[in-house]
Amino acid sequence: MSTQRQYPVVPAPRFDVPAAEAARRAEAFADTMALRRTVRDFSARPVPPGVIEHAIRAAATAPSGANLQPWRFAVITDPERKKRLRAAAEEEEREFYERRASQEWLDALAPLGTDWRKPFLEDAPAVIVVFEVHKGPETPRPYYVKESVGIAVGFLLAGLHQAGLATLTHTPSPMRFLNEVCDRPQEERAYVVIPVGYPADEAMVPDITRKPVDEVVVRM
């Protein structure tokens, strides 16, 4: 079949995996990802060189609206900048927990044991702040920004987990202070903060369960 195209093309990539092997790979990936948990207590153990960069490279392969790739990944390892990040985030979080959050929201958070204190922003050896990139002097207007960046963040979390690293997703609200902390222009808007590292020796996580597949899948 031939069609006239007004844009350059290349052959579609192919990954011809035998059916049995395909099922094995999918199962192994699901089993590995089932071990992923949000961790709030980090070790000082450093992240091996290159791991975060490779995980971001994987994240940057995510599909995006009009292929505009509207994301930026700010990697913070400097202790002083992490200290600034924590101080600013805790200021917003204290306001949220003490004044802005509804009781219903606080009740939903209670089983997770969270509060306005965010020591992990300093303790984790690295913190990745993911920004949405909107229209600016050097950037075009993007489309489906949150959907695109959300998919990229999913790739990023999976890549970091596959490398044996622990993460959590932190979304202080509002997040405009992150532009100043990370020296980013106004057309970039913070989407999520991801501390990255290894769990502390004494790290514990809430005893929670996940919904079974049959509860989240609709077959037609």
VENMO-V734718 format. One record per run of one state. SS is the DSSP state (H for helix, E for strand, - for the rest). FROM is the first residue (numbers start at 0). TO is the last residue. If there is no record, write none. Layout:
ss: <SS;SS>
from: <FROM;FROM>
to: <TO;TO>
This chain:
ss: <-;H;-;E;-;E;-;H;-;E;-;E;-;H;-;H;-;H;-;E;-;E;-;E;-;E;-;H;-;E;-;E;-;H;-;E;-;E;-;H;->
from: <0;18;33;37;38;41;42;50;59;64;65;70;76;78;100;102;110;119;123;125;133;135;136;138;139;142;143;144;162;165;167;169;170;176;182;187;197;198;199;212;216>
to: <17;32;36;37;40;41;49;58;63;64;69;75;77;99;101;109;118;122;124;132;134;135;137;138;141;142;143;161;164;166;168;169;175;181;186;196;197;198;211;215;219>
